[in-house]
């Protein structure tokens, strides 16, 4: 009889915990509101990066200008637009910009491309060019570049290294160093005080 009572008591306690666990609501976690760059803020970020982003051992040699309107086949954008602009028309609100750097000692070019999106993304490293695909049969040119892609709120940043040295494979380390420098810059970038 005592064993049956103990078993009933343990069973009752288990049921109480199960019922309590099933009916208790999880505390609500407030979602952090992620900043969203307006088009003007995107332009300011690009302008600020042109002025402020110094990449160690690289000299800034060029950047896109205000007149880099690019027409495309509408089919290439899943039918969304005819121009690479915010609304897809010929309004000169271009959604991509580029900064070019050169490292004379290594004889490499580095491109940083900013691409404006209408949708917010997380901040993350999205892509690193894989080296495990063997395409050597197609010539050395397949090995002349390395690149990464970052997402920063509603902006994609592609960083591309092009090695100009003959018979030398583009290394991943230099593009990762530049990627880290870009990430540091963006982490410290204050959207509210951008481009005076």
Secondary structure by P-SEA (a helix, b strand, c coil): caaaaaaaaaaaaaaaaaaaaaccccccccccbbbbbcaaaaaaaaaaaacccccccccccccccccccccccccccccccccccccccccccccbbbbbbbbccccbbbbbbbbbbcccccccccccccccccccccccccccccbbbbbcccbbbbbbbbbccccccccaaaaaaaaaaaaaaaaacccccccc
